[in-house]
Amino acid sequence: MDARNDGGDAGTAPGDQAAPGDETAPGDGRPGRRRSPGTAPGRAALVAVPVAAAVLWTLSGTLGVALTWHSLLPSSVTAVLPATLPFSPWVQPVGWGVAETVLAALVLAVVVRLVLPLADRSTDRTARFVVAWFAVVVAAAVAGLTVDLATIVGNLPAPRLRMVADGLGTQAATGAWWGLVQGWLPALLVRRAVAPAGSGAAASDAGSRSSRAAGAAGAAGAGRPRRRTARLGTVLVAVVAAAAVVGSGTAGLRAARVASVQDAARAEGADPADGALPDPYAEGTPVPTAAPGSDTERDPSWCTEDQAMLLLGDPGAGLGHRSQTLRLTNSTDAPCVVEGYPDVAFADQNGHELDVTVEHGGSYLAADPGPTRFELPAGASAVTTLGWGAGGTSDALVTRTLWAASFPGDRRGSWPVDLDVVAGTTVSVTAWSLEPAQPAAS
């Protein structure tokens, strides 16, 4: 009998039998490193659970919108199908809404991926399942919070300071509720991924276990920087995705508001051929309530707002030229003095001041009498005429509000108008003159 076979199988020295639970590399008969229960399946779950959660988030929200939109089910269906879709197809442009939905789902998936490794600290199926479910709830709340932030930014500037944070927490609460109601479904993937520990693991010899523990500690130390780098990269992806949700959500809300304002303008008869439709987000500055830099010293005898009322007169047109009169009527029983030229300014359909050059003088449709000082009797009126050449208005910023004051430096009043005065137009303004008395009606 061959002495090499005493005490064990060929190739294995006495006392070197593989410990139960160890894996053996095929062909060489040497005991391999035992796989810790759930290690490889845990890595698979780090991908499967976030993806499943993101898909379920999107499908659930889409189904909820479809069922409530077509009234197939009452709105109470949101108790089991929370409104995770952060937009309504009939309110917000679909393109921006889809982008916001996809990006919010990405935030959900990335945050699940960040929290889910906590489940690997236990080999108990139930504990891992609960931790994974918790990860989905937290991630869904974070995804909803990014949508809330998009709503806040999209509504800036707020009408009042106390309304700045209106809506904060609304979608976050919806996301957390969705996590509680449906988050257990993707969490089941963690429970299914756990492999039961081998019963022979406890019978492994102390020396082999110590050597394996030392090897695992060395591998963990070597892999720690890589894991830290990977986690920082995941955090960066989450931050970028959250910022993208805020950006796309803001763009969608603003596009919806622009569409609403322009639809209202069309309903009131606005035509793009007569000027661009209003845009609430157009850049510009409002018309000052008084002429800036006016150094005119007001004569105490001049008509005040309490004595004379500034009124919008009649428009005129002829041979490519336009005019608009203003009338100053003395509404008191005593005369007051009028002198010089009025102050005028123009605002476009967005309420912003138009870049219009105002000149003192006559136009094709009105001669300028020159600045004179005269007394405006009780009940009488003074008149001035604005004149300009007609210009192209298609999709242009045009005058929709006329601002004027009796004298430069006085407080301006305004009237809604429909004038083809566009940016770059030169408007001539005649001096105040006494309006001829109108014949009495027979």
C-alpha positions as a Markdown table, in Angstrom:
| # | Residue | x | y | z |
|---|---|---|---|---|
| 1 | Met | 0.0 | 0.0 | 0.0 |
| 2 | Asp | 1.3 | 3.4 | -0.9 |
| 3 | Ala | 2.2 | 5.4 | 2.2 |
| 4 | Arg | 1.0 | 8.6 | 0.6 |
| 5 | Asn | -2.6 | 7.3 | 0.8 |
| 6 | Asp | -2.5 | 6.8 | 4.5 |
| 7 | Gly | -4.7 | 9.3 | 6.4 |
| 8 | Gly | -6.6 | 10.7 | 3.5 |
| 9 | Asp | -7.3 | 11.1 | -0.2 |
| 10 | Ala | -4.4 | 11.5 | -2.7 |
| 11 | Gly | -3.0 | 15.0 | -2.8 |
| 12 | Thr | -4.4 | 15.9 | 0.7 |
| 13 | Ala | -2.2 | 15.7 | 3.7 |
| 14 | Pro | -3.7 | 14.4 | 6.9 |
| 15 | Gly | -5.6 | 17.2 | 8.8 |
| 16 | Asp | -5.8 | 19.3 | 5.6 |
| 17 | Gln | -9.3 | 18.3 | 4.7 |
| 18 | Ala | -11.3 | 21.2 | 3.3 |
| 19 | Ala | -13.5 | 22.8 | 5.9 |
| 20 | Pro | -17.2 | 22.5 | 5.4 |
| 21 | Gly | -18.5 | 25.5 | 3.6 |
| 22 | Asp | -15.2 | 26.2 | 1.7 |
| 23 | Glu | -15.3 | 26.2 | -2.1 |
| 24 | Thr | -12.6 | 24.2 | -3.9 |
| 25 | Ala | -11.0 | 25.3 | -7.1 |
| 26 | Pro | -11.7 | 22.7 | -9.7 |
| 27 | Gly | -8.8 | 20.5 | -10.7 |
| 28 | Asp | -6.2 | 21.4 | -8.1 |
| 29 | Gly | -7.8 | 20.0 | -4.9 |
| 30 | Arg | -6.9 | 23.0 | -2.9 |
| 31 | Pro | -9.4 | 24.5 | -0.6 |
| 32 | Gly | -10.6 | 27.9 | -1.9 |
| 33 | Arg | -12.0 | 30.9 | -0.1 |
| 34 | Arg | -15.5 | 30.5 | 1.2 |
| 35 | Arg | -18.0 | 32.8 | -0.3 |
| 36 | Ser | -19.8 | 34.9 | 2.3 |
| 37 | Pro | -23.5 | 34.4 | 2.2 |
| 38 | Gly | -25.2 | 37.1 | 0.1 |
| 39 | Thr | -21.9 | 38.8 | -1.2 |
| 40 | Ala | -22.3 | 38.2 | -4.9 |
| 41 | Pro | -26.1 | 38.3 | -4.9 |
| 42 | Gly | -25.8 | 41.6 | -2.9 |
| 43 | Arg | -23.9 | 43.2 | -5.7 |
| 44 | Ala | -26.5 | 42.1 | -8.2 |
| 45 | Ala | -29.2 | 43.6 | -6.0 |
| 46 | Leu | -27.3 | 47.0 | -6.1 |
| 47 | Val | -28.3 | 47.2 | -9.7 |
| 48 | Ala | -31.6 | 45.3 | -9.8 |
| 49 | Val | -33.3 | 47.2 | -7.0 |
| 50 | Pro | -32.6 | 50.8 | -8.2 |
| 51 | Val | -33.6 | 50.0 | -11.7 |
| 52 | Ala | -36.8 | 48.2 | -10.6 |
| 53 | Ala | -37.7 | 51.2 | -8.3 |
| 54 | Ala | -37.1 | 53.7 | -11.1 |
| 55 | Val | -39.2 | 51.7 | -13.6 |
| 56 | Leu | -42.0 | 51.2 | -11.1 |
| 57 | Trp | -42.0 | 54.9 | -10.1 |
| 58 | Thr | -42.5 | 55.9 | -13.8 |
| 59 | Leu | -45.0 | 53.3 | -14.7 |
| 60 | Ser | -47.0 | 53.8 | -11.5 |
| 61 | Gly | -47.2 | 57.6 | -12.1 |
| 62 | Thr | -48.2 | 57.2 | -15.8 |
| 63 | Leu | -50.9 | 54.7 | -14.9 |
| 64 | Gly | -52.3 | 56.9 | -12.2 |
| 65 | Val | -52.4 | 59.9 | -14.5 |
| 66 | Ala | -54.1 | 57.9 | -17.3 |
| 67 | Leu | -56.8 | 56.5 | -15.0 |
| 68 | Thr | -57.7 | 59.8 | -13.4 |
| 69 | Trp | -57.4 | 61.8 | -16.6 |
| 70 | His | -59.9 | 59.7 | -18.4 |
| 71 | Ser | -62.0 | 59.3 | -15.2 |
| 72 | Leu | -61.8 | 55.5 | -15.4 |
| 73 | Leu | -61.3 | 55.6 | -11.6 |
| 74 | Pro | -62.0 | 58.2 | -9.0 |
| 75 | Ser | -59.1 | 60.4 | -7.8 |
| 76 | Ser | -58.9 | 58.3 | -4.7 |
| 77 | Val | -56.9 | 55.8 | -6.8 |
| 78 | Thr | -53.9 | 58.0 | -5.9 |
| 79 | Ala | -53.9 | 56.2 | -2.5 |
| 80 | Val | -52.4 | 53.2 | -4.2 |
| 81 | Leu | -51.1 | 54.9 | -7.3 |
| 82 | Pro | -49.5 | 58.1 | -6.0 |
| 83 | Ala | -49.0 | 61.0 | -8.4 |
| 84 | Thr | -45.3 | 60.4 | -9.0 |
| 85 | Leu | -45.5 | 61.9 | -12.4 |
| 86 | Pro | -44.4 | 65.4 | -11.7 |
| 87 | Phe | -46.5 | 67.1 | -14.4 |
| 88 | Ser | -50.0 | 67.0 | -16.0 |
| 89 | Pro | -50.0 | 66.6 | -19.8 |
| 90 | Trp | -52.8 | 69.2 | -20.1 |
| 91 | Val | -50.9 | 71.8 | -18.0 |
| 92 | Gln | -47.2 | 71.4 | -18.8 |
| 93 | Pro | -45.6 | 70.8 | -22.2 |
| 94 | Val | -45.1 | 67.1 | -22.6 |
| 95 | Gly | -41.4 | 67.3 | -23.6 |
| 96 | Trp | -40.3 | 69.1 | -20.4 |
| 97 | Gly | -42.6 | 66.9 | -18.3 |
| 98 | Val | -41.1 | 63.7 | -19.7 |
| 99 | Ala | -37.6 | 65.0 | -19.1 |
| 100 | Glu | -38.5 | 65.9 | -15.5 |
| 101 | Thr | -40.0 | 62.5 | -14.9 |
| 102 | Val | -37.1 | 60.6 | -16.3 |
| 103 | Leu | -34.6 | 62.7 | -14.3 |
| 104 | Ala | -36.6 | 62.3 | -11.1 |
| 105 | Ala | -36.6 | 58.5 | -11.7 |
| 106 | Leu | -32.8 | 58.7 | -12.1 |
| 107 | Val | -32.5 | 60.6 | -8.8 |
| 108 | Leu | -34.6 | 57.8 | -7.2 |
| 109 | Ala | -32.4 | 55.1 | -8.6 |
| 110 | Val | -29.1 | 56.7 | -7.6 |
| 111 | Val | -30.3 | 57.5 | -4.0 |
| 112 | Val | -31.5 | 53.9 | -3.6 |
| 113 | Arg | -28.0 | 52.8 | -4.8 |
| 114 | Leu | -26.4 | 55.0 | -2.1 |
| 115 | Val | -28.6 | 53.7 | 0.8 |
| 116 | Leu | -29.0 | 50.1 | -0.3 |
| 117 | Pro | -25.5 | 48.9 | 0.9 |
| 118 | Leu | -26.8 | 49.2 | 4.4 |
| 119 | Ala | -28.7 | 46.0 | 3.7 |
| 120 | Asp | -25.5 | 44.0 | 3.2 |
| 121 | Arg | -24.6 | 44.4 | 6.9 |
| 122 | Ser | -27.0 | 41.6 | 7.7 |
| 123 | Thr | -27.5 | 38.1 | 6.2 |
| 124 | Asp | -31.0 | 37.9 | 7.6 |
| 125 | Arg | -33.6 | 38.0 | 4.8 |
| 126 | Thr | -36.1 | 40.0 | 6.7 |
| 127 | Ala | -33.7 | 42.6 | 7.9 |
| 128 | Arg | -32.3 | 43.1 | 4.4 |
| 129 | Phe | -35.7 | 43.4 | 3.0 |
| 130 | Val | -36.7 | 46.1 | 5.6 |
| 131 | Val | -33.5 | 48.1 | 5.0 |
| 132 | Ala | -34.1 | 47.9 | 1.2 |
| 133 | Trp | -37.7 | 49.1 | 1.6 |
| 134 | Phe | -36.5 | 51.9 | 3.8 |
| 135 | Ala | -33.9 | 52.9 | 1.1 |
| 136 | Val | -36.7 | 53.1 | -1.5 |
| 137 | Val | -38.8 | 55.3 | 0.8 |
| 138 | Val | -36.0 | 57.7 | 1.4 |
| 139 | Ala | -35.0 | 57.8 | -2.3 |
| 140 | Ala | -38.6 | 58.5 | -3.4 |
| 141 | Ala | -38.9 | 61.3 | -0.9 |
| 142 | Val | -35.6 | 62.8 | -2.2 |
| 143 | Ala | -36.8 | 62.5 | -5.8 |
| 144 | Gly | -40.1 | 64.3 | -4.8 |
| 145 | Leu | -38.2 | 67.0 | -3.0 |
| 146 | Thr | -36.3 | 67.8 | -6.2 |
| 147 | Val | -39.6 | 68.3 | -8.0 |
| 148 | Asp | -40.7 | 70.6 | -5.1 |
| 149 | Leu | -37.6 | 72.7 | -5.6 |
| 150 | Ala | -38.3 | 72.9 | -9.3 |
| 151 | Thr | -41.8 | 74.2 | -8.5 |
| 152 | Ile | -40.4 | 76.8 | -6.2 |
| 153 | Val | -37.7 | 78.0 | -8.6 |
| 154 | Gly | -40.2 | 78.0 | -11.5 |
| 155 | Asn | -42.6 | 80.3 | -9.6 |
| 156 | Leu | -39.9 | 82.9 | -8.8 |
| 157 | Pro | -40.2 | 85.7 | -8.2 |
| 158 | Ala | -42.9 | 85.0 | -5.7 |
| 159 | Pro | -45.7 | 87.6 | -5.4 |
| 160 | Arg | -45.0 | 87.8 | -1.6 |
| 161 | Leu | -42.0 | 86.8 | 0.5 |
| 162 | Arg | -44.1 | 84.4 | 2.6 |
| 163 | Met | -45.0 | 82.5 | -0.6 |
| 164 | Val | -41.4 | 81.7 | -1.6 |
| 165 | Ala | -41.6 | 78.2 | -0.1 |
| 166 | Asp | -45.1 | 77.4 | -1.2 |
| 167 | Gly | -45.3 | 73.8 | -2.4 |
| 168 | Leu | -42.2 | 72.7 | -0.5 |
| 169 | Gly | -42.8 | 69.1 | 0.7 |
| 170 | Thr | -45.8 | 68.4 | -1.4 |
| 171 | Gln | -44.2 | 66.1 | -3.9 |
| 172 | Ala | -41.7 | 64.9 | -1.3 |
| 173 | Ala | -44.6 | 63.6 | 0.8 |
| 174 | Thr | -46.1 | 62.0 | -2.3 |
| 175 | Gly | -42.8 | 60.3 | -3.0 |
| 176 | Ala | -42.5 | 59.0 | 0.5 |
| 177 | Trp | -46.0 | 57.6 | 0.4 |
| 178 | Trp | -45.3 | 55.9 | -2.8 |
| 179 | Gly | -42.3 | 54.3 | -1.2 |
| 180 | Leu | -44.4 | 53.0 | 1.6 |
| 181 | Val | -47.2 | 51.7 | -0.7 |
| 182 | Gln | -45.1 | 50.3 | -3.5 |
| 183 | Gly | -41.5 | 50.4 | -2.4 |
| 184 | Trp | -41.7 | 46.9 | -1.0 |
| 185 | Leu | -41.9 | 45.4 | -4.5 |
| 186 | Pro | -38.4 | 46.3 | -5.6 |
| 187 | Ala | -37.1 | 45.6 | -2.1 |
| 188 | Leu | -38.2 | 41.9 | -2.6 |
| 189 | Leu | -35.3 | 41.6 | -5.0 |
| 190 | Val | -32.9 | 41.9 | -2.1 |
| 191 | Arg | -34.7 | 39.1 | -0.2 |
| 192 | Arg | -34.5 | 36.8 | -3.2 |
| 193 | Ala | -30.8 | 37.6 | -3.7 |
| 194 | Val | -29.7 | 36.2 | -0.3 |
| 195 | Ala | -28.2 | 32.7 | -0.3 |
| 196 | Pro | -28.6 | 30.7 | 2.9 |
| 197 | Ala | -25.5 | 30.2 | 4.9 |
| 198 | Gly | -24.0 | 26.6 | 4.8 |
| 199 | Ser | -24.5 | 24.7 | 8.0 |
| 200 | Gly | -20.9 | 23.5 | 8.0 |
| 201 | Ala | -19.5 | 27.1 | 8.2 |
| 202 | Ala | -19.5 | 26.9 | 11.9 |
| 203 | Ala | -17.4 | 23.7 | 11.9 |
| 204 | Ser | -14.5 | 25.3 | 10.0 |
| 205 | Asp | -11.3 | 25.1 | 11.9 |
| 206 | Ala | -10.2 | 28.2 | 13.9 |
| 207 | Gly | -6.8 | 28.4 | 12.1 |
| 208 | Ser | -8.4 | 28.4 | 8.6 |
| 209 | Arg | -11.0 | 30.9 | 9.7 |
| 210 | Ser | -8.4 | 33.2 | 11.1 |
| 211 | Ser | -6.3 | 33.1 | 7.9 |
| 212 | Arg | -9.4 | 33.7 | 5.8 |
| 213 | Ala | -10.4 | 36.6 | 8.0 |
| 214 | Ala | -6.9 | 38.1 | 7.7 |
| 215 | Gly | -7.1 | 37.7 | 3.9 |
| 216 | Ala | -10.5 | 39.3 | 3.8 |
| 217 | Ala | -9.3 | 42.2 | 6.0 |
| 218 | Gly | -6.4 | 42.8 | 3.6 |
| 219 | Ala | -8.7 | 42.7 | 0.6 |
| 220 | Ala | -11.1 | 45.1 | 2.3 |
| 221 | Gly | -8.3 | 47.5 | 3.1 |
| 222 | Ala | -7.1 | 47.5 | -0.5 |
| 223 | Gly | -10.7 | 47.9 | -1.9 |
| 224 | Arg | -11.7 | 50.7 | 0.5 |
| 225 | Pro | -10.3 | 53.6 | -1.6 |
| 226 | Arg | -12.1 | 52.2 | -4.7 |
| 227 | Arg | -15.4 | 52.0 | -2.8 |
| 228 | Arg | -14.9 | 55.5 | -1.5 |
| 229 | Thr | -14.3 | 56.8 | -5.0 |
| 230 | Ala | -17.2 | 54.9 | -6.4 |
| 231 | Arg | -19.5 | 56.3 | -3.6 |
| 232 | Leu | -18.3 | 59.9 | -4.3 |
| 233 | Gly | -19.0 | 59.3 | -8.0 |
| 234 | Thr | -22.5 | 58.1 | -7.2 |
| 235 | Val | -23.1 | 61.1 | -4.9 |
| 236 | Leu | -22.0 | 63.4 | -7.8 |
| 237 | Val | -24.4 | 61.7 | -10.2 |
| 238 | Ala | -27.2 | 62.2 | -7.7 |
| 239 | Val | -26.4 | 65.9 | -7.3 |
| 240 | Val | -26.2 | 66.5 | -11.1 |
| 241 | Ala | -29.5 | 64.5 | -11.6 |
| 242 | Ala | -31.2 | 66.6 | -8.9 |
| 243 | Ala | -30.0 | 69.8 | -10.5 |
| 244 | Ala | -31.3 | 68.6 | -13.9 |
| 245 | Val | -34.7 | 67.9 | -12.3 |
| 246 | Val | -34.9 | 71.4 | -11.0 |
| 247 | Gly | -33.8 | 72.8 | -14.4 |
| 248 | Ser | -36.2 | 70.8 | -16.5 |
| 249 | Gly | -39.0 | 71.3 | -14.1 |
| 250 | Thr | -38.4 | 75.1 | -14.0 |
| 251 | Ala | -38.3 | 75.2 | -17.8 |
| 252 | Gly | -41.5 | 73.2 | -18.0 |
| 253 | Leu | -43.4 | 75.4 | -15.6 |
| 254 | Arg | -42.3 | 78.5 | -17.3 |
| 255 | Ala | -43.2 | 77.1 | -20.7 |
| 256 | Ala | -46.6 | 76.3 | -19.4 |
| 257 | Arg | -47.1 | 79.8 | -18.0 |
| 258 | Val | -46.0 | 81.3 | -21.3 |
| 259 | Ala | -48.5 | 79.1 | -23.2 |
| 260 | Ser | -51.3 | 80.1 | -20.8 |
| 261 | Val | -50.6 | 83.8 | -21.1 |
| 262 | Gln | -50.4 | 83.6 | -24.9 |
| 263 | Asp | -53.6 | 81.5 | -25.2 |
| 264 | Ala | -55.4 | 84.1 | -23.1 |
| 265 | Ala | -54.0 | 86.9 | -25.4 |
| 266 | Arg | -55.3 | 85.0 | -28.5 |
| 267 | Ala | -58.7 | 84.6 | -26.9 |
| 268 | Glu | -58.8 | 88.4 | -26.5 |
| 269 | Gly | -58.0 | 88.9 | -30.2 |
| 270 | Ala | -54.3 | 89.2 | -30.2 |
| 271 | Asp | -52.7 | 88.4 | -33.6 |
| 272 | Pro | -48.9 | 87.8 | -34.1 |
| 273 | Ala | -49.1 | 89.8 | -37.3 |
| 274 | Asp | -49.9 | 92.9 | -35.1 |
| 275 | Gly | -47.1 | 92.2 | -32.6 |
| 276 | Ala | -45.5 | 89.4 | -30.7 |
| 277 | Leu | -47.6 | 87.6 | -28.2 |
| 278 | Pro | -46.8 | 88.5 | -24.6 |
| 279 | Asp | -44.1 | 86.6 | -22.8 |
| 280 | Pro | -44.1 | 86.9 | -19.0 |
| 281 | Tyr | -40.4 | 86.0 | -18.8 |
| 282 | Ala | -39.2 | 88.5 | -21.4 |
| 283 | Glu | -36.4 | 90.7 | -20.2 |
| 284 | Gly | -36.9 | 94.4 | -19.8 |
| 285 | Thr | -37.5 | 97.3 | -17.4 |
| 286 | Pro | -40.9 | 98.8 | -16.5 |
| 287 | Val | -41.7 | 102.4 | -17.4 |
| 288 | Pro | -40.7 | 104.8 | -14.6 |
| 289 | Thr | -43.6 | 106.5 | -13.0 |
| 290 | Ala | -42.0 | 109.9 | -13.7 |
| 291 | Ala | -39.5 | 111.1 | -16.3 |
| 292 | Pro | -36.1 | 110.2 | -15.0 |
| 293 | Gly | -33.6 | 113.0 | -14.8 |
| 294 | Ser | -36.2 | 115.7 | -15.4 |
| 295 | Asp | -34.8 | 119.1 | -14.2 |
| 296 | Thr | -37.9 | 121.1 | -15.1 |
| 297 | Glu | -38.9 | 123.4 | -12.3 |
| 298 | Arg | -42.6 | 123.4 | -12.0 |
| 299 | Asp | -44.3 | 126.7 | -12.1 |
| 300 | Pro | -46.8 | 127.0 | -9.2 |
| 301 | Ser | -49.4 | 128.4 | -11.6 |
| 302 | Trp | -49.3 | 125.3 | -13.9 |
| 303 | Cys | -52.3 | 123.0 | -13.8 |
| 304 | Thr | -52.0 | 120.2 | -11.3 |
| 305 | Glu | -53.6 | 116.7 | -11.3 |
| 306 | Asp | -56.3 | 118.0 | -9.0 |
| 307 | Gln | -57.1 | 120.8 | -11.4 |
| 308 | Ala | -56.8 | 119.2 | -14.9 |
| 309 | Met | -57.3 | 115.7 | -16.0 |
| 310 | Leu | -55.2 | 114.1 | -18.7 |
| 311 | Leu | -57.3 | 112.1 | -21.2 |
| 312 | Leu | -56.6 | 109.9 | -24.2 |
| 313 | Gly | -57.8 | 111.5 | -27.4 |
| 314 | Asp | -58.5 | 110.2 | -30.8 |
| 315 | Pro | -56.0 | 108.3 | -33.1 |
| 316 | Gly | -55.4 | 109.3 | -36.7 |
| 317 | Ala | -53.8 | 107.8 | -39.8 |
| 318 | Gly | -52.9 | 108.7 | -43.4 |
| 319 | Leu | -50.4 | 107.8 | -46.1 |
| 320 | Gly | -48.3 | 105.6 | -43.9 |
| 321 | His | -48.4 | 107.9 | -40.9 |
| 322 | Arg | -50.1 | 107.7 | -37.6 |
| 323 | Ser | -51.1 | 110.1 | -34.8 |
| 324 | Gln | -52.6 | 110.0 | -31.3 |
| 325 | Thr | -53.9 | 113.0 | -29.4 |
| 326 | Leu | -53.9 | 113.7 | -25.7 |
| 327 | Arg | -56.3 | 116.1 | -24.0 |
| 328 | Leu | -55.8 | 118.1 | -20.8 |
| 329 | Thr | -59.2 | 119.2 | -19.4 |
| 330 | Asn | -59.6 | 121.8 | -16.6 |
| 331 | Ser | -62.2 | 120.3 | -14.3 |
| 332 | Thr | -62.3 | 123.1 | -11.8 |
| 333 | Asp | -64.0 | 126.5 | -11.6 |
| 334 | Ala | -60.8 | 128.4 | -11.8 |
| 335 | Pro | -58.3 | 128.8 | -14.6 |
| 336 | Cys | -54.8 | 127.3 | -14.5 |
| 337 | Val | -51.7 | 127.7 | -16.7 |
| 338 | Val | -50.4 | 125.3 | -19.4 |
| 339 | Glu | -47.0 | 125.6 | -21.0 |
| 340 | Gly | -44.5 | 123.5 | -23.0 |
| 341 | Tyr | -44.6 | 119.9 | -24.0 |
| 342 | Pro | -46.1 | 116.8 | -22.3 |
| 343 | Asp | -44.0 | 113.9 | -21.1 |
| 344 | Val | -44.7 | 110.6 | -22.9 |
| 345 | Ala | -43.4 | 107.0 | -22.8 |
| 346 | Phe | -44.3 | 103.7 | -24.3 |
| 347 | Ala | -44.6 | 100.1 | -22.9 |
| 348 | Asp | -44.7 | 96.9 | -24.9 |
| 349 | Gln | -47.0 | 93.9 | -24.5 |
| 350 | Asn | -44.8 | 92.6 | -21.7 |
| 351 | Gly | -45.1 | 95.8 | -19.7 |
| 352 | His | -41.5 | 96.9 | -20.5 |
| 353 | Glu | -40.4 | 100.3 | -21.7 |
| 354 | Leu | -39.9 | 100.5 | -25.4 |
| 355 | Asp | -36.8 | 102.1 | -26.8 |
| 356 | Val | -38.5 | 105.0 | -28.6 |
| 357 | Thr | -37.0 | 108.4 | -29.4 |
| 358 | Val | -39.3 | 111.3 | -28.5 |
| 359 | Glu | -38.8 | 114.6 | -30.3 |
| 360 | His | -40.5 | 117.9 | -29.8 |
| 361 | Gly | -42.0 | 119.1 | -33.0 |
| 362 | Gly | -44.6 | 118.5 | -35.7 |
| 363 | Ser | -45.3 | 115.5 | -37.8 |
| 364 | Tyr | -47.0 | 114.7 | -41.2 |
| 365 | Leu | -50.4 | 114.8 | -39.5 |
| 366 | Ala | -49.9 | 117.6 | -37.0 |
| 367 | Ala | -48.0 | 120.9 | -37.0 |
| 368 | Asp | -46.3 | 122.1 | -33.9 |
| 369 | Pro | -47.4 | 125.5 | -32.7 |
| 370 | Gly | -44.3 | 125.8 | -30.5 |
| 371 | Pro | -44.2 | 126.1 | -26.7 |
| 372 | Thr | -46.4 | 128.9 | -25.5 |
| 373 | Arg | -47.8 | 129.9 | -22.1 |
| 374 | Phe | -51.5 | 130.2 | -21.9 |
| 375 | Glu | -54.3 | 130.1 | -19.4 |
| 376 | Leu | -56.6 | 127.1 | -19.5 |
| 377 | Pro | -60.1 | 128.3 | -18.6 |
| 378 | Ala | -62.5 | 126.3 | -16.4 |
| 379 | Gly | -64.0 | 123.5 | -18.5 |
| 380 | Ala | -61.7 | 124.1 | -21.4 |
| 381 | Ser | -59.1 | 121.6 | -22.8 |
| 382 | Ala | -55.5 | 121.8 | -24.2 |
| 383 | Val | -54.4 | 119.3 | -26.8 |
| 384 | Thr | -51.2 | 117.8 | -28.0 |
| 385 | Thr | -50.6 | 115.3 | -30.9 |
| 386 | Leu | -48.1 | 112.4 | -31.1 |
| 387 | Gly | -47.0 | 111.5 | -34.7 |
| 388 | Trp | -44.9 | 108.7 | -36.2 |
| 389 | Gly | -44.4 | 106.7 | -39.4 |
| 390 | Ala | -46.1 | 103.3 | -39.6 |
| 391 | Gly | -43.7 | 100.4 | -39.1 |
| 392 | Gly | -43.7 | 96.6 | -39.4 |
| 393 | Thr | -45.3 | 94.9 | -36.4 |
| 394 | Ser | -45.3 | 91.1 | -37.2 |
| 395 | Asp | -43.9 | 89.3 | -34.1 |
| 396 | Ala | -42.4 | 92.6 | -32.9 |
| 397 | Leu | -42.5 | 94.4 | -29.6 |
| 398 | Val | -45.2 | 97.0 | -30.1 |
| 399 | Thr | -46.9 | 99.7 | -27.9 |
| 400 | Arg | -49.7 | 98.3 | -25.8 |
| 401 | Thr | -49.6 | 101.0 | -23.0 |
| 402 | Leu | -49.1 | 104.7 | -23.4 |
| 403 | Trp | -47.8 | 106.6 | -20.5 |
| 404 | Ala | -48.0 | 110.4 | -20.2 |
| 405 | Ala | -47.8 | 113.4 | -17.8 |
| 406 | Ser | -48.9 | 116.9 | -18.4 |
| 407 | Phe | -45.4 | 118.2 | -17.7 |
| 408 | Pro | -42.0 | 116.4 | -17.4 |
| 409 | Gly | -41.4 | 115.4 | -13.8 |
| 410 | Asp | -45.1 | 115.0 | -13.0 |
| 411 | Arg | -46.5 | 111.5 | -12.2 |
| 412 | Arg | -47.3 | 109.6 | -15.3 |
| 413 | Gly | -50.7 | 108.1 | -16.0 |
| 414 | Ser | -51.3 | 105.2 | -18.4 |
| 415 | Trp | -53.9 | 103.9 | -20.9 |
| 416 | Pro | -54.1 | 100.5 | -22.7 |
| 417 | Val | -53.6 | 101.2 | -26.5 |
| 418 | Asp | -53.0 | 99.4 | -29.7 |
| 419 | Leu | -50.4 | 101.4 | -31.5 |
| 420 | Asp | -47.8 | 100.4 | -34.1 |
| 421 | Val | -45.0 | 102.2 | -32.3 |
| 422 | Val | -42.2 | 99.7 | -32.2 |
| 423 | Ala | -38.7 | 99.7 | -30.7 |
| 424 | Gly | -36.5 | 102.2 | -32.6 |
| 425 | Thr | -39.4 | 104.4 | -33.7 |
| 426 | Thr | -39.2 | 108.2 | -33.5 |
| 427 | Val | -42.3 | 109.9 | -32.2 |
| 428 | Ser | -42.9 | 113.7 | -32.6 |
| 429 | Val | -44.8 | 115.5 | -29.9 |
| 430 | Thr | -46.4 | 118.9 | -30.4 |
| 431 | Ala | -46.6 | 121.5 | -27.7 |
| 432 | Trp | -49.8 | 122.1 | -25.7 |
| 433 | Ser | -52.2 | 124.4 | -27.4 |
| 434 | Leu | -55.7 | 125.5 | -26.5 |
| 435 | Glu | -58.3 | 123.4 | -28.2 |
| 436 | Pro | -60.8 | 125.4 | -30.1 |
| 437 | Ala | -64.2 | 125.5 | -28.4 |
| 438 | Gln | -66.6 | 123.0 | -29.8 |
| 439 | Pro | -69.9 | 124.3 | -31.2 |
| 440 | Ala | -72.8 | 123.6 | -28.9 |
| 441 | Ala | -75.1 | 120.8 | -29.9 |
| 442 | Ser | -78.4 | 122.0 | -31.3 |
